[in-house]
Every structure is written in structure tokens, then in C-alpha cells.
């Protein structure tokens, strides 16, 4: 079953690549779902006629379009012509030198290659250029299967690196707040004593989850409330969820309350389904930063203060000697 899945995946990739090349040549847009469904149905039926799995071919697609093909009828004409060549003209075709056929393929490849994209990739993004050249070199030296597989892998790694670089988790202060007005900015507002705020920007996923732990490596002594502003977090995965859970556990251990503001639908859904929202307390989810500051101030004002104890002789014992205040 393993080789069958590999063939199906690579067949789908090459078919979509052929469709993309045709789009570049004709200025149209293909339907990827329709393309894959058609190819899948064809590959399911053709084995009953003694055939094997096939896919769209880059060279023949480009040659077809360059020759003026505009409708799916061109594919039927191509299939009939190829069938006639195999059944009737095979003895004649066998006398055509391979060098001539190679020249035809090289000409098609040169015509279908958008060489200006190489210069554009070099000037815009050296990382993208490196991925493209790696896939190009592997395809030329080895085959399309290896080139496409390596290109997809490198593009995925590059994408994860870029997404990780977009995620920012740091302490929120009026000086570093990118927002200047509204209920989610800290500018021009008073932060109650014992409250620390953090801003989250970007997806919180496995490649960026360690940034939360690094941001919380600050002195939280005396902090009664910690606020996470999460309105700029569009995505939360299982690793990011676990990082949030560890942060809540550490704050809970230190006696601090955690408030989360403006949580987007996907992260909120994941926290509710996992039970983390219930552990944190739904009352600790706030609509905006103003609501979180009001809740933090209200909670601080309700905390009991240590009272001095009156001695039998009428004097007062300091709070730290009663066991309720901080020791010297």
C-alpha cells in the first residue's frame, strides 16, 4: 500500500503542476478539486482495461497549449493521435533518432520556462530562490519526483520559519503597544498595582510555543493578576494550548490570577473543548483590555488586608507578628 499512496500523491502534485503551467500560459485558473477528481476517477477505471496510473504531463501540456489548444477536445485529439501512432506508426516512429526527440523536448522546456521568475526570486527573496534552485537542480539531475518532494519539504520548513518569526510575545507597556486607541490599548490608561500585562501577536503553535515560556521568565513577585492580550492570535494548536496550560499552572502556583482578553474563535473553541477554559474560569475571559483592567482593579480592592491585633494591655501587635503579614 505504501508505493500506491506515494504514486497517488506524486500523481496529484504533477497533475496540479501541469494545470498551473497551463494557467500561466493561458491566463486562466483551473479548479484543483475538479482536476484531482477527474484524475482519480480515470485511474480507478483504467486498470480494468489493462492500464496503469497516469497523470498530467508538463511537456505535453505546454506543447498542447503552445499549439493553440483552447478546449478539452485537444486532449481527445491528442489521445487519438497517440493511439494511432502506437497502433499504426510505431515501426516508423522507431526510426526517429532519440536526439531529435530530445531536441523537441528541450525546445518545449525552454518555451514553457518562465525564466524571469528566477531573476524575480533572486531580487525579492533569497530563501525562495534557494528552494526553487534546489527543486530545479534535483529535477534536472534526478527526476521530477525527487525534485518536487524536496521542494515541498523545503518550502514547508521555510513557511514554518516565517510563521514562527511573526509570533511575538512580550510584556505590554505603553511604549511598545502597537495600538493607539480603543478598548484594547494600554496607552493613556492606569494599570492597577500588582498587575502585569503581556501582548500576543501571531499564531501560537508548536514552532513558537517556547516564546511564551521565555516571556514569563520575569520577576512576578507581588503580581496578583497577569493579563494576556490575545486579540492578535488567530491560531492555537495543541502545543500552544499546552504552553498556555503550563503558564496558567505556574501563575496559579504563585497565587496570581490569569485574565485573557479578546480571544479569537479558533483558540477559544480549542480551550473550551480541552477543558482549559473551565480550569482558568470563564469569568476570567474578558472582551477587551479595559474590562480586564477593571476586573483586576476590582479583585485587588476586595482582597483582605492584614489587621493589627490588640494586646491585653491595650497595645497593638504589628501585623507581621500575627502570622498574616510579611515577615521581616
Helices and strands as residue ranges (DSSP letters): H 2-26, H 32-46, G 47-49, H 58-66, H 73-87, H 90-93, H 98-112, H 116-124, H 126-141, H 144-166, E 168-171, E 195-201, H 210-215, E 225-232, H 238-253, E 257-261, H 265-274, H 276-280, G 282-284, E 285-286, H 289-301, E 309-310, E 316-317, G 319-321
